[in-house]
Amino acid sequence: MAGSNAHKWGQAIGELFELSVNDLLTSIALDHGLYLDKAGFRAARNGKLVRWEDLNGNHHNLDYVMERGGSENEIGTPVAFIEIAWRRYTKHSKNKAQEIEGALIPLRQTYKTSRPLLGAILAGEFTQPSLAQLRSQGFQVLYIPYRTILEAFATAGIDASSTEMTTEHEFGIKIQQWENLSSTQIDRIKSGLIQSHDEQVLAFIEALDVVLRRKVVAVSVTPLFGEIVSWSSIVDAIAYIRDHEPYAPAGQPFVRFEITVRYSNGDNILGSFQTKCDSIEFLESFVR
């Protein structure tokens, strides 16, 4: 039931986990001079939800977006989309992983010129296959195991553990203990949930740093000229290339611009355009 003590206890853990994540991401955003968008009112958008549209016209409600050039009054360029989730039981983990993929992968394609990082910060019980599924799709995953949650709450004298056999009365005791905590105790639990020295946390921060600190190191523009020819067989195409003179004669028509933008972290973003206008618009998207 939505009003049960079990549900309230799950919400209490989830809210504290979210506060810990918020502290971490706020610190990272400040270090990089980025705007961190999260649920709440913002003059640059309607309503309290963080809502982004993909290239197919679908809208996705998100947890956090780091923006370059963003502010309370202006939407910036997304450089990181980060979803968070807390789950007590593994039976819900695969569906949540698929839900996160469904929201963020289309947005990565939509904003491919900014090559945003896709992140997932997960806590509780998630199966290794569900974590591997996200990583295989290019997500940077920070996973906080259920035991870490229990250890963090234990610093304040609360046994946060529960099973499907835990009674409403037992959950009620946990909630009462939670409500009686001081701000100092709550801060101690938050610090225990996402520990700054933990290897996984450091790896997640480093992955963000690599993306957020990257710079354009080279831009290659190749203007292509000549008539486009096609063949019905691979053999004929090979024969054409073998006999083809690599230096195009004067007067050949312009075909397109092939553009490669290379970043300091090894990322390459490719563009192919038939007009100057589209080529310039593509390159301008990297300096917004």
Backbone as JSON, one array per atom type, in Angstrom:
{
  "sequence": "MAGSNAHKWGQAIGELFELSVNDLLTSIALDHGLYLDKAGFRAARNGKLVRWEDLNGNHHNLDYVMERGGSENEIGTPVAFIEIAWRRYTKHSKNKAQEIEGALIPLRQTYKTSRPLLGAILAGEFTQPSLAQLRSQGFQVLYIPYRTILEAFATAGIDASSTEMTTEHEFGIKIQQWENLSSTQIDRIKSGLIQSHDEQVLAFIEALDVVLRRKVVAVSVTPLFGEIVSWSSIVDAIAYIRDHEPYAPAGQPFVRFEITVRYSNGDNILGSFQTKCDSIEFLESFVR",
  "N": [[0.83, -1.2, 0.0], [0.38, 2.29, -0.68], [0.44, 3.99, 1.5], [1.66, 2.56, 3.5], [3.88, 1.58, 6.18], [6.11, 0.24, 5.26], [6.38, 1.22, 2.67], [6.82, 3.91, 3.24], [9.26, 3.72, 4.57], [10.94, 2.84, 2.53], [10.8, 5.1, 0.91], [12.08, 6.95, 2.57], [14.74, 6.03, 2.61], [15.27, 6.29, -0.12], [15.02, 9.08, -0.49], [17.12, 10.06, 1.06], [19.28, 8.95, -0.26], [19.02, 10.3, -2.69], [19.59, 12.91, -1.85], [22.28, 12.61, -1.22], [23.37, 12.02, -3.73], [22.74, 14.4, -5.01], [24.39, 16.22, -3.65], [26.92, 15.29, -4.46], [26.83, 15.62, -7.33], [26.31, 18.35, -7.54], [28.66, 19.43, -6.52], [30.51, 18.54, -8.47], [29.51, 19.83, -10.75], [29.88, 22.54, -10.05], [32.67, 22.62, -9.91], [33.31, 22.47, -12.59], [32.11, 24.62, -13.72], [29.46, 24.39, -14.61], [25.89, 24.25, -15.26], [23.6, 22.65, -13.18], [20.79, 20.94, -13.76], [17.78, 20.01, -12.2], [14.91, 18.46, -10.61], [12.39, 20.82, -9.96], [11.32, 24.27, -9.82], [12.19, 26.32, -12.6], [13.08, 29.13, -14.43], [13.68, 28.91, -17.13], [12.27, 26.81, -18.2], [9.1, 25.01, -18.38], [7.07, 24.13, -15.6], [7.91, 21.75, -12.92], [9.39, 19.57, -13.62], [12.32, 18.02, -15.05], [12.67, 17.99, -18.32], [13.27, 16.67, -21.47], [13.43, 16.66, -25.03], [13.65, 14.19, -27.59], [15.12, 13.29, -30.82], [13.05, 12.1, -32.14], [10.8, 13.31, -31.33], [9.86, 12.52, -28.88], [9.28, 12.93, -25.39], [11.2, 13.04, -22.38], [11.29, 12.52, -18.94], [13.7, 13.49, -16.69], [16.34, 12.94, -14.23], [18.8, 14.36, -13.62], [20.62, 16.87, -15.36], [23.57, 18.03, -16.73], [24.63, 21.12, -17.88], [26.35, 23.03, -20.27], [26.85, 26.45, -20.37], [24.32, 26.92, -19.43], [21.66, 28.34, -17.39], [19.53, 29.75, -14.82], [17.74, 31.06, -16.42], [18.18, 30.27, -19.02], [18.4, 27.55, -21.27], [21.08, 25.35, -21.54], [23.79, 23.69, -23.34], [23.61, 20.22, -23.33], [25.83, 18.22, -21.48], [25.99, 16.05, -19.89], [23.81, 13.48, -19.05], [22.15, 12.19, -16.34], [20.81, 9.56, -14.56], [19.15, 8.36, -11.62], [18.54, 5.72, -9.24], [16.95, 3.79, -6.72], [16.58, 0.58, -5.46], [15.09, -2.0, -3.61], [14.85, -4.74, -4.08], [16.14, -7.23, -6.32], [14.44, -8.07, -8.32], [13.26, -5.98, -9.58], [15.25, -4.7, -10.92], [16.17, -5.14, -13.6], [14.11, -4.13, -15.22], [14.26, -1.44, -14.51], [16.79, -0.73, -15.43], [16.38, -1.0, -18.18], [14.48, 0.97, -18.53], [15.96, 3.29, -18.0], [17.83, 3.18, -20.09], [16.06, 3.47, -22.26], [15.29, 6.11, -21.99], [17.64, 7.68, -22.1], [19.41, 6.89, -24.23], [18.22, 7.65, -26.79], [18.45, 10.43, -26.42], [21.18, 10.82, -26.36], [21.79, 10.36, -29.04], [20.34, 12.43, -30.18], [21.66, 14.72, -29.27], [24.22, 14.51, -30.35], [26.38, 16.02, -31.23], [27.41, 17.26, -28.99], [28.2, 15.14, -27.6], [27.18, 13.88, -25.06], [27.78, 12.61, -21.76], [26.42, 9.58, -20.54], [25.01, 8.7, -17.58], [24.47, 6.55, -14.76], [23.41, 6.32, -11.52], [23.1, 4.08, -9.1], [21.44, 2.39, -6.4], [21.15, -0.06, -3.8], [19.7, -3.17, -4.5], [20.81, -4.5, -7.33], [21.09, -6.57, -10.12], [24.03, -8.17, -11.46], [23.91, -8.68, -14.27], [22.08, -6.64, -15.05], [23.52, -4.33, -14.48], [25.7, -4.74, -16.16], [24.42, -4.63, -18.58], [23.76, -1.9, -18.85], [26.35, -0.78, -18.89], [27.32, -1.91, -21.23], [26.02, -0.44, -23.1], [27.33, 1.9, -23.1], [27.08, 3.43, -20.8], [28.17, 5.21, -17.9], [28.47, 3.81, -14.85], [27.65, 4.11, -11.47], [27.51, 2.24, -8.7], [25.89, 1.66, -5.69], [26.0, -0.63, -3.29], [23.55, -2.61, -1.46], [24.46, -3.34, 1.07], [26.13, -1.23, 1.73], [24.33, 0.8, 2.21], [23.09, -0.18, 4.52], [25.29, -0.13, 6.27], [25.77, 2.61, 6.39], [23.45, 3.65, 7.63], [23.69, 2.35, 10.03], [25.62, 3.79, 11.36], [24.21, 5.71, 12.64], [22.84, 4.31, 14.44], [20.67, 2.87, 13.45], [18.95, 0.05, 12.32], [18.69, -0.64, 9.15], [17.89, -2.71, 7.59], [15.67, -4.95, 5.82], [13.17, -7.35, 4.96], [10.87, -9.24, 2.91], [9.35, -10.25, 4.86], [9.36, -8.54, 6.97], [7.6, -6.78, 9.46], [4.85, -4.39, 9.62], [4.89, -3.05, 12.02], [7.6, -3.23, 12.75], [8.76, -1.75, 10.69], [7.64, 0.66, 11.37], [9.03, 1.33, 13.7], [11.59, 1.79, 12.67], [11.08, 4.03, 11.1], [10.34, 5.89, 13.06], [12.76, 6.12, 14.45], [14.28, 7.23, 12.43], [13.01, 9.71, 12.02], [13.72, 10.96, 14.38], [16.35, 11.62, 14.15], [19.26, 13.72, 14.33], [20.47, 16.63, 12.51], [23.19, 16.38, 12.18], [23.6, 13.61, 12.4], [22.18, 12.76, 10.15], [23.71, 13.9, 8.12], [26.0, 12.38, 8.46], [25.12, 9.87, 7.68], [24.54, 10.38, 4.98], [27.12, 10.93, 4.03], [28.2, 8.44, 4.35], [26.8, 6.94, 2.48], [27.62, 7.72, -0.14], [30.76, 7.57, -0.46], [33.56, 9.61, -0.56], [36.11, 8.6, -0.95], [35.82, 6.13, -2.02], [36.51, 3.6, -4.45], [34.79, 3.17, -6.65], [33.29, 5.54, -6.68], [35.29, 7.43, -7.15], [36.11, 6.57, -9.68], [33.82, 7.11, -11.17], [33.67, 9.91, -10.94], [36.05, 10.57, -12.22], [35.53, 9.68, -14.82], [33.51, 11.46, -15.54], [35.0, 13.82, -15.39], [36.8, 13.48, -17.52], [35.13, 13.75, -19.74], [33.98, 16.29, -19.28], [36.14, 18.0, -19.2], [37.26, 17.83, -21.68], [38.6, 19.04, -24.79], [38.38, 20.57, -28.02], [40.75, 19.53, -30.3], [41.44, 19.33, -32.91], [40.15, 20.1, -36.16], [39.02, 18.74, -39.05], [38.42, 19.42, -42.4], [37.19, 18.25, -45.35], [36.73, 18.95, -48.59], [34.79, 17.51, -51.08], [34.9, 16.59, -54.48], [33.58, 15.83, -57.74], [31.86, 13.42, -59.85], [29.34, 11.25, -58.6], [29.58, 7.81, -58.69], [28.2, 4.56, -59.16], [28.03, 1.01, -58.66], [26.89, -2.26, -59.54], [28.08, -4.44, -58.5], [30.61, -5.68, -56.23], [33.04, -6.41, -57.36], [33.17, -4.91, -59.76], [33.26, -2.33, -58.67], [35.71, -2.4, -57.31], [37.42, -2.68, -59.48], [37.04, -0.21, -60.74], [38.06, 1.59, -58.81], [40.7, 0.74, -58.75], [41.64, 1.52, -61.27], [41.21, 4.19, -61.22], [42.13, 7.63, -61.57], [43.63, 9.47, -59.06], [43.73, 12.27, -58.9], [41.49, 14.73, -59.33], [40.16, 16.12, -62.3], [40.07, 19.57, -63.41], [37.08, 21.53, -62.98], [35.3, 19.67, -62.02], [32.23, 18.84, -60.35], [31.17, 20.13, -57.12], [30.68, 18.02, -54.33], [30.31, 17.43, -51.46], [30.98, 18.45, -48.02], [33.17, 16.79, -45.88], [33.47, 16.46, -42.49], [35.49, 16.29, -39.59], [35.6, 16.37, -36.16], [37.89, 16.4, -33.65], [38.49, 15.41, -30.33], [40.25, 16.03, -27.2], [40.14, 13.79, -25.58], [40.05, 11.68, -27.29], [37.65, 11.26, -28.56], [35.77, 11.33, -31.58], [33.83, 13.21, -33.76], [31.74, 13.04, -36.48], [30.74, 14.64, -39.51], [28.73, 15.16, -42.42], [28.01, 17.14, -45.12], [26.12, 18.88, -47.6], [25.92, 21.54, -48.09], [27.26, 24.85, -47.5], [26.03, 26.3, -45.48], [24.81, 24.33, -43.78], [27.11, 23.02, -42.96], [28.5, 25.0, -41.55], [26.65, 25.52, -39.53], [26.73, 23.08, -38.2], [29.4, 23.07, -37.17], [29.26, 25.35, -35.59], [27.71, 24.47, -33.52], [29.42, 23.37, -31.72], [30.51, 25.34, -30.23], [28.69, 26.58, -28.66]],
  "CA": [[0.0, 0.0, 0.0], [1.16, 3.52, -0.79], [0.56, 4.63, 2.8], [2.19, 1.62, 4.47], [5.17, 1.9, 6.76], [7.15, -0.32, 4.38], [6.55, 2.18, 1.58], [7.43, 5.12, 3.81], [10.67, 3.46, 4.85], [11.62, 2.84, 1.23], [10.9, 6.5, 0.5], [13.07, 7.61, 3.42], [16.06, 5.65, 2.08], [15.41, 6.89, -1.45], [15.21, 10.53, -0.37], [18.46, 10.32, 1.57], [20.16, 8.6, -1.37], [18.95, 11.4, -3.66], [20.32, 14.05, -1.28], [23.71, 12.3, -1.34], [23.71, 12.19, -5.15], [22.66, 15.82, -5.32], [25.61, 16.85, -3.13], [28.03, 14.88, -5.33], [26.73, 16.22, -8.66], [26.43, 19.8, -7.39], [30.08, 19.71, -6.37], [31.16, 18.35, -9.77], [29.06, 20.89, -11.65], [30.55, 23.77, -9.64], [34.08, 22.51, -10.28], [33.45, 22.61, -14.04], [31.39, 25.8, -14.18], [28.28, 23.93, -15.34], [24.59, 24.37, -14.59], [23.0, 21.35, -12.89], [19.33, 21.01, -13.74], [17.14, 18.95, -11.43], [13.5, 18.74, -10.38], [12.12, 22.08, -9.27], [10.98, 25.36, -10.74], [13.28, 26.98, -13.31], [12.48, 30.08, -15.36], [13.96, 28.54, -18.52], [11.37, 25.73, -18.66], [7.79, 24.97, -17.75], [6.83, 23.11, -14.59], [8.98, 21.37, -12.01], [10.11, 18.4, -14.13], [13.4, 18.16, -16.02], [12.03, 17.33, -19.47], [14.01, 16.9, -22.71], [12.83, 16.04, -26.21], [14.61, 13.54, -28.46], [14.98, 13.59, -32.24], [11.8, 11.51, -32.63], [9.69, 14.06, -30.77], [9.45, 11.96, -27.6], [9.75, 13.67, -24.22], [11.69, 12.18, -21.31], [11.48, 13.15, -17.65], [15.02, 13.09, -16.25], [16.73, 13.3, -12.87], [19.81, 15.41, -13.62], [21.28, 17.22, -16.62], [24.61, 19.05, -16.62], [24.58, 21.95, -19.08], [27.36, 24.07, -20.49], [26.18, 27.67, -20.8], [22.96, 26.98, -18.9], [21.41, 29.19, -16.23], [18.12, 29.72, -14.43], [16.91, 31.66, -17.46], [18.53, 29.8, -20.36], [18.78, 26.15, -21.41], [22.4, 25.23, -22.12], [24.11, 22.49, -24.12], [23.76, 19.1, -22.39], [27.1, 17.5, -21.54], [25.82, 14.82, -19.12], [22.48, 13.08, -18.61], [22.39, 11.24, -15.25], [19.62, 9.03, -13.9], [19.42, 7.68, -10.36], [17.48, 4.79, -8.84], [17.16, 2.94, -5.54], [15.71, -0.58, -5.48], [15.36, -2.93, -2.52], [14.93, -6.12, -4.55], [16.69, -7.38, -7.67], [13.4, -8.4, -9.29], [12.88, -4.76, -10.28], [16.44, -4.03, -11.44], [16.28, -5.21, -15.06], [13.15, -3.18, -15.8], [14.75, -0.08, -14.29], [17.91, -0.52, -16.35], [15.81, -0.8, -19.52], [13.82, 2.28, -18.51], [17.02, 4.3, -18.1], [18.31, 3.11, -21.47], [15.04, 4.0, -23.16], [15.22, 7.56, -21.88], [18.89, 8.4, -22.38], [20.07, 6.57, -25.5], [17.75, 8.56, -27.85], [18.96, 11.78, -26.19], [22.59, 10.83, -26.79], [21.78, 10.5, -30.49], [19.8, 13.76, -30.49], [22.66, 15.74, -28.98], [25.49, 13.82, -30.63], [27.5, 16.95, -31.43], [28.0, 17.57, -27.69], [28.62, 13.83, -27.08], [26.97, 13.89, -23.6], [27.98, 11.39, -20.98], [25.23, 8.96, -19.98], [25.37, 8.17, -16.28], [23.44, 5.92, -13.92], [23.84, 6.12, -10.14], [22.12, 3.1, -8.62], [21.66, 1.95, -5.02], [20.3, -1.15, -3.35], [19.92, -4.49, -5.08], [20.76, -4.57, -8.79], [21.82, -7.74, -10.58], [25.2, -7.89, -12.3], [23.5, -8.54, -15.68], [21.45, -5.34, -15.31], [24.6, -3.35, -14.49], [26.48, -4.99, -17.37], [23.59, -4.17, -19.7], [23.94, -0.46, -18.96], [27.74, -0.5, -19.28], [27.5, -2.31, -22.63], [25.43, 0.62, -23.92], [28.14, 3.11, -22.96], [26.77, 4.18, -19.58], [29.07, 5.19, -16.76], [27.61, 3.35, -13.76], [28.1, 4.14, -10.08], [26.59, 1.35, -7.99], [26.0, 1.66, -4.23], [25.36, -1.88, -2.86], [22.62, -2.56, -0.33], [25.21, -3.41, 2.32], [26.65, 0.11, 2.03], [23.2, 1.52, 2.8], [22.94, -0.67, 5.89], [26.42, 0.35, 7.06], [25.61, 4.05, 6.58], [22.41, 3.88, 8.64], [24.17, 1.81, 11.31], [26.41, 4.84, 12.05], [23.26, 6.49, 13.44], [22.15, 3.38, 15.33], [19.44, 2.36, 12.84], [19.02, -1.16, 11.52], [17.9, -0.31, 7.96], [17.6, -3.92, 6.82], [14.28, -5.41, 5.78], [12.84, -8.42, 4.02], [9.43, -9.27, 2.63], [8.69, -10.72, 6.09], [9.41, -7.48, 7.99], [6.23, -6.35, 9.77], [4.55, -2.96, 9.62], [5.34, -2.53, 13.32], [9.07, -3.09, 12.69], [9.02, -0.59, 9.83], [7.26, 1.84, 12.12], [10.13, 1.64, 14.62], [12.67, 2.37, 11.86], [10.66, 5.38, 10.7], [10.42, 6.73, 14.25], [14.18, 6.38, 14.68], [14.71, 8.13, 11.35], [12.45, 11.05, 12.28], [14.35, 11.53, 15.57], [17.76, 11.87, 13.9], [19.72, 15.1, 14.25], [21.03, 16.97, 11.21], [24.55, 15.84, 12.16], [23.49, 12.18, 12.11], [21.75, 12.62, 8.76], [24.88, 14.2, 7.29], [26.91, 11.25, 8.58], [24.58, 8.8, 6.83], [24.75, 10.81, 3.6], [28.54, 10.74, 3.71], [28.45, 7.0, 4.28], [26.19, 6.36, 1.28], [28.53, 7.97, -1.26], [32.01, 7.9, 0.2], [34.43, 10.29, -1.53], [37.34, 7.84, -1.18], [35.49, 4.83, -2.6], [37.05, 3.43, -5.79], [33.73, 3.35, -7.66], [32.95, 6.96, -6.73], [36.41, 8.1, -7.8], [36.08, 6.2, -11.1], [32.7, 7.84, -11.78], [34.07, 11.32, -11.03], [37.1, 10.67, -13.23], [34.89, 9.54, -16.13], [32.86, 12.74, -15.79], [36.06, 14.8, -15.62], [37.35, 13.29, -18.86], [34.18, 14.32, -20.7], [33.73, 17.7, -19.03], [37.36, 18.79, -19.44], [37.78, 17.62, -23.03], [38.64, 20.21, -25.66], [38.61, 20.3, -29.43], [42.17, 19.65, -30.61], [41.62, 19.42, -34.37], [38.97, 20.04, -37.01], [39.41, 18.44, -40.42], [37.37, 19.68, -43.39], [37.58, 17.72, -46.65], [35.75, 19.2, -49.65], [34.8, 16.44, -52.07], [34.46, 16.97, -55.81], [33.49, 14.73, -58.7], [30.57, 12.76, -60.02], [29.15, 10.02, -57.82], [29.34, 6.65, -59.54], [27.81, 3.37, -58.39], [28.16, -0.24, -59.39], [26.0, -3.32, -59.06], [28.86, -5.53, -57.9], [31.84, -5.32, -55.56], [34.14, -6.61, -58.32], [33.22, -3.75, -60.66], [33.68, -1.17, -57.89], [37.15, -2.54, -57.08], [38.09, -2.4, -60.76], [36.97, 1.23, -60.96], [39.0, 2.25, -57.9], [42.06, 0.38, -59.16], [42.01, 2.25, -62.48], [40.85, 5.6, -61.1], [43.16, 8.64, -61.36], [43.28, 10.13, -57.8], [43.67, 13.72, -59.01], [40.3, 15.08, -60.11], [40.39, 17.19, -63.27], [39.39, 20.83, -63.13], [35.71, 21.62, -63.44], [34.44, 18.65, -61.42], [31.24, 19.46, -59.45], [31.3, 19.94, -55.67], [29.78, 16.98, -53.81], [29.96, 17.68, -50.06], [32.05, 18.62, -47.05], [33.32, 15.77, -44.84], [34.07, 17.17, -41.35], [35.82, 15.5, -38.41], [36.0, 17.14, -34.99], [38.61, 15.5, -32.76], [38.62, 15.91, -28.97], [41.45, 15.66, -26.46], [39.98, 12.47, -24.97], [40.0, 10.67, -28.33], [36.35, 11.24, -29.24], [35.68, 11.92, -32.91], [32.46, 13.43, -34.21], [31.79, 13.17, -37.92], [29.61, 15.29, -40.18], [28.79, 15.16, -43.88], [27.02, 18.13, -45.5], [26.16, 19.28, -49.0], [25.88, 23.0, -48.2], [28.08, 25.61, -46.57], [25.18, 26.69, -44.35], [24.69, 23.2, -42.86], [28.44, 22.74, -42.42], [28.79, 26.03, -40.55], [25.75, 25.29, -38.38], [27.27, 21.91, -37.49], [30.58, 23.49, -36.43], [28.87, 26.33, -34.57], [27.1, 23.77, -32.37], [30.47, 22.98, -30.78], [30.99, 26.51, -29.47], [27.57, 27.2, -27.95]],
  "C": [[0.87, 1.25, 0.0], [1.39, 4.17, 0.57], [1.15, 3.73, 3.86], [3.52, 2.09, 5.02], [6.32, 1.38, 5.9], [7.44, 0.65, 3.25], [7.24, 3.45, 2.08], [8.91, 4.92, 4.09], [11.5, 3.43, 3.56], [11.81, 4.25, 0.71], [11.98, 7.23, 1.28], [14.48, 7.3, 2.93], [16.3, 6.32, 0.73], [15.69, 8.38, -1.39], [16.62, 10.86, 0.12], [19.51, 10.0, 0.49], [20.19, 9.74, -2.39], [19.69, 12.63, -3.14], [21.83, 13.85, -1.42], [24.18, 12.5, -2.78], [23.73, 13.66, -5.51], [23.92, 16.56, -4.84], [26.8, 16.55, -4.04], [28.0, 15.62, -6.66], [26.83, 17.74, -8.6], [27.89, 20.2, -7.28], [30.81, 19.6, -7.71], [30.79, 19.47, -10.73], [29.75, 22.22, -11.32], [32.01, 23.77, -10.06], [34.3, 22.81, -11.77], [32.7, 23.82, -14.59], [30.16, 25.46, -15.0], [27.02, 24.21, -14.54], [24.03, 22.97, -14.39], [21.49, 21.5, -12.79], [18.78, 19.8, -13.02], [15.7, 19.36, -11.18], [13.32, 19.98, -9.54], [11.84, 23.17, -10.28], [12.24, 26.01, -11.3], [12.66, 27.87, -14.38], [12.63, 29.66, -16.81], [13.05, 27.45, -19.06], [10.05, 25.79, -17.9], [7.73, 23.86, -16.7], [8.06, 22.78, -13.77], [9.84, 20.23, -12.54], [11.22, 18.79, -15.09], [12.99, 17.33, -17.24], [12.77, 17.69, -20.75], [13.37, 16.1, -23.84], [13.9, 15.41, -27.09], [14.29, 13.81, -29.92], [13.71, 13.01, -32.85], [10.57, 12.23, -32.08], [9.17, 13.52, -29.46], [10.06, 12.76, -26.45], [10.13, 12.71, -23.09], [11.88, 13.0, -20.04], [12.78, 12.61, -17.03], [15.29, 13.53, -14.82], [17.7, 14.48, -12.86], [20.38, 15.61, -15.02], [22.33, 18.28, -16.32], [24.68, 19.79, -17.94], [25.75, 22.92, -19.13], [26.65, 25.31, -21.03], [24.76, 27.8, -20.29], [22.87, 27.9, -17.69], [19.94, 29.04, -15.85], [17.21, 30.19, -15.56], [17.19, 31.15, -18.86], [18.96, 28.34, -20.33], [20.14, 26.09, -22.11], [22.55, 23.99, -22.98], [24.33, 21.33, -23.16], [25.1, 18.39, -22.58], [27.04, 16.22, -20.69], [24.36, 14.65, -18.74], [22.69, 12.0, -17.55], [21.07, 10.86, -14.59], [20.02, 8.32, -12.62], [18.25, 6.75, -10.02], [17.92, 4.01, -7.61], [16.14, 1.81, -5.59], [16.1, -1.54, -4.36], [15.57, -4.34, -3.03], [15.37, -6.2, -6.01], [15.62, -7.63, -8.72], [12.95, -7.17, -10.09], [14.05, -4.14, -11.05], [16.52, -4.03, -12.96], [15.35, -4.21, -15.73], [13.64, -1.74, -15.66], [15.9, 0.24, -15.23], [17.39, -0.25, -17.77], [15.11, 0.56, -19.62], [14.83, 3.41, -18.68], [17.58, 4.34, -19.52], [17.33, 3.79, -22.43], [14.94, 5.51, -23.13], [16.47, 8.24, -22.41], [19.54, 8.1, -23.73], [19.54, 7.44, -26.64], [18.26, 9.99, -27.68], [20.43, 11.89, -26.57], [22.68, 11.01, -28.3], [21.31, 11.9, -30.9], [20.85, 14.84, -30.33], [24.08, 15.2, -29.23], [26.66, 14.78, -30.83], [28.14, 17.36, -30.11], [28.47, 16.3, -26.98], [28.44, 13.76, -25.56], [27.27, 12.55, -22.96], [26.63, 10.88, -20.51], [25.63, 8.29, -18.69], [24.18, 7.56, -15.56], [24.03, 5.71, -12.53], [22.75, 5.29, -9.46], [22.47, 2.65, -7.2], [20.7, 0.82, -4.68], [20.69, -2.48, -3.97], [19.72, -4.44, -6.6], [21.61, -5.77, -9.22], [23.02, -7.32, -11.43], [24.82, -7.82, -13.78], [22.86, -7.19, -15.99], [22.49, -4.23, -15.34], [25.43, -3.48, -15.77], [25.73, -4.51, -18.61], [23.77, -2.67, -19.93], [25.36, -0.13, -19.45], [27.97, -0.85, -20.75], [26.93, -1.28, -23.59], [26.17, 1.95, -23.76], [27.84, 3.96, -21.75], [27.94, 4.1, -18.6], [28.2, 4.91, -15.53], [28.32, 3.48, -12.41], [27.07, 3.34, -9.28], [26.91, 1.34, -6.5], [25.28, 0.41, -3.71], [24.47, -1.69, -1.63], [23.36, -2.57, 1.0], [25.79, -2.05, 2.72], [25.57, 0.97, 2.67], [23.03, 1.12, 4.27], [24.05, -0.13, 6.79], [26.27, 1.84, 7.36], [24.58, 4.35, 7.66], [22.85, 3.38, 10.01], [24.99, 2.84, 12.07], [25.52, 5.72, 12.92], [22.43, 5.58, 14.35], [20.86, 2.82, 14.78], [19.73, 1.1, 12.05], [18.11, -0.96, 10.31], [17.47, -1.53, 7.17], [16.12, -4.27, 6.88], [14.17, -6.55, 4.78], [11.34, -8.35, 3.75], [8.64, -9.76, 3.83], [8.71, -9.66, 7.2], [8.0, -6.92, 8.2], [6.09, -4.83, 9.71], [5.01, -2.32, 10.93], [6.85, -2.29, 13.31], [9.46, -1.91, 11.8], [8.7, 0.71, 10.56], [8.35, 2.29, 13.08], [11.27, 2.32, 13.86], [12.33, 3.83, 11.49], [10.75, 6.34, 11.88], [11.86, 7.1, 14.56], [14.72, 7.39, 13.65], [14.25, 9.57, 11.63], [13.09, 11.73, 13.47], [15.83, 11.86, 15.36], [18.07, 13.36, 13.88], [20.28, 15.36, 12.87], [22.45, 16.43, 11.07], [24.53, 14.35, 11.82], [23.08, 11.94, 10.66], [22.91, 12.89, 7.82], [25.87, 13.04, 7.32], [26.43, 10.09, 7.7], [24.8, 9.13, 5.36], [26.19, 10.58, 3.16], [28.88, 9.27, 3.57], [27.88, 6.35, 3.03], [27.1, 6.51, 0.06], [29.82, 8.49, -0.67], [33.01, 8.43, -0.83], [35.69, 9.49, -1.87], [37.09, 6.49, -1.85], [35.96, 4.74, -4.05], [36.01, 3.67, -6.88], [33.36, 4.82, -7.8], [34.03, 7.73, -7.46], [36.42, 7.81, -9.3], [34.97, 6.96, -11.83], [33.06, 9.31, -11.97], [35.11, 11.5, -12.12], [36.51, 10.58, -14.64], [34.17, 10.83, -16.51], [33.9, 13.82, -16.13], [36.6, 14.71, -17.05], [36.45, 13.94, -19.91], [34.06, 15.83, -20.52], [34.95, 18.58, -19.28], [37.88, 18.66, -20.87], [37.69, 18.92, -23.85], [38.84, 19.76, -27.11], [40.09, 20.53, -29.73], [42.42, 19.73, -32.12], [40.27, 19.34, -35.07], [39.44, 19.83, -38.44], [38.21, 18.66, -41.34], [37.88, 19.21, -44.76], [36.49, 18.02, -47.66], [35.9, 18.13, -50.73], [34.21, 16.92, -53.39], [34.38, 15.72, -56.69], [32.11, 14.14, -58.78], [30.51, 11.49, -59.18], [28.82, 8.88, -58.78], [29.0, 5.46, -58.66], [27.86, 2.15, -59.29], [27.27, -1.29, -58.76], [26.75, -4.46, -58.4], [30.13, -4.98, -57.26], [33.02, -5.39, -56.51], [34.29, -5.41, -59.24], [33.7, -2.5, -59.94], [35.18, -1.2, -57.63], [37.93, -2.2, -58.35], [38.12, -0.9, -61.04], [38.0, 1.96, -60.1], [40.43, 1.97, -58.32], [42.53, 1.21, -60.35], [41.8, 3.75, -62.36], [42.06, 6.5, -60.86], [42.79, 9.45, -60.12], [43.18, 11.64, -57.87], [42.52, 14.11, -59.92], [40.61, 16.22, -61.08], [39.6, 18.43, -62.9], [37.97, 20.8, -63.66], [34.78, 20.56, -62.87], [33.48, 19.3, -60.43], [31.54, 19.17, -57.98], [30.27, 18.92, -55.21], [29.35, 17.29, -52.38], [31.22, 17.99, -49.26], [32.02, 17.42, -46.08], [34.09, 16.43, -43.7], [34.3, 16.19, -40.2], [36.27, 16.44, -37.31], [36.62, 16.17, -33.99], [38.82, 16.16, -31.41], [39.88, 15.38, -28.29], [41.35, 14.28, -25.81], [39.85, 11.36, -25.99], [38.67, 10.56, -29.04], [36.47, 11.89, -30.61], [34.21, 12.04, -33.29], [32.5, 13.79, -35.68], [30.55, 13.87, -38.46], [29.82, 15.27, -41.69], [27.66, 16.05, -44.39], [27.22, 18.58, -46.95], [26.16, 20.79, -49.18], [26.8, 23.64, -47.18], [27.29, 25.94, -45.3], [25.09, 25.57, -43.32], [26.03, 22.88, -42.21], [28.79, 23.72, -41.32], [27.92, 25.84, -39.32], [26.24, 24.12, -37.53], [28.47, 22.33, -36.62], [30.23, 24.49, -35.33], [28.27, 25.66, -33.33], [28.13, 23.38, -31.33], [30.95, 24.14, -29.9], [29.88, 27.2, -28.72], [27.74, 27.01, -26.44]]
}
